[in-house]
Amino acid sequence: MYHTEHPTPQNLRAKEASKYLGIGKSTLWLYARQGKLKPIKLSPRVTIFKRSELDKFINNMSAL
């Protein structure tokens, strides 16, 4: 039997991460500059965000 659902990736690019958080890309990068999120630079043009870090961010924001 084949599953049609795709597992959520553990690492997300900026566009995917902003969609995951429900914010715009510019806000995502603002939070990264402020140190609220930790981007991981893979190459000069590729940056990812760990889903576990995004989940922690969501939990911290909902606790406020």
C-alpha positions as CSV (number, residue, x, y, z in Angstrom):
1,M,0.0,0.0,0.0
2,Y,1.3,3.5,-0.9
3,H,0.9,6.5,1.3
4,T,-0.1,9.7,-0.5
5,E,0.8,11.9,2.4
6,H,4.3,13.3,2.5
7,P,6.1,13.7,5.8
8,T,6.9,17.2,6.9
9,P,10.6,17.8,6.2
10,Q,12.9,18.4,9.1
11,N,14.6,21.4,7.4
12,L,12.8,24.2,5.6
13,R,13.9,26.9,3.2
14,A,12.9,30.5,4.0
15,K,9.7,30.4,1.9
16,E,8.5,27.1,3.5
17,A,9.5,28.3,7.0
18,S,7.6,31.6,6.7
19,K,4.5,29.6,5.5
20,Y,5.0,27.2,8.3
21,L,5.0,30.0,10.8
22,G,2.3,32.0,9.1
23,I,4.4,35.1,8.6
24,G,6.0,36.8,5.6
25,K,9.5,36.2,4.4
26,S,10.6,39.6,5.4
27,T,9.4,39.0,9.0
28,L,11.2,35.7,9.0
29,W,14.4,37.4,8.1
30,L,13.8,40.1,10.7
31,Y,13.4,37.5,13.4
32,A,16.6,35.9,12.2
33,R,18.5,39.2,12.4
34,Q,17.0,39.8,15.9
35,G,18.3,36.3,17.0
36,K,14.8,34.9,17.5
37,L,15.4,32.3,14.8
38,K,18.6,30.5,13.9
39,P,19.1,30.1,10.1
40,I,21.6,27.6,8.9
41,K,23.7,28.7,5.9
42,L,24.4,25.7,3.6
43,S,25.9,27.8,0.8
44,P,26.0,31.4,-0.3
45,R,22.5,31.0,-1.8
46,V,20.9,28.3,0.4
47,T,19.7,28.9,4.0
48,I,17.5,26.5,5.9
49,F,15.6,26.6,9.2
50,K,15.2,23.5,11.4
51,R,11.6,22.6,12.0
52,S,12.4,21.8,15.6
53,E,13.6,25.4,16.1
54,L,10.5,26.7,14.4
55,D,8.4,24.6,16.7
56,K,10.3,26.0,19.8
57,F,9.7,29.5,18.4
58,I,5.9,28.9,18.1
59,N,5.8,27.5,21.6
60,N,7.7,30.5,23.0
61,M,5.4,33.0,21.2
62,S,2.2,31.2,22.3
63,A,3.5,31.3,26.0
64,L,3.6,35.2,25.9
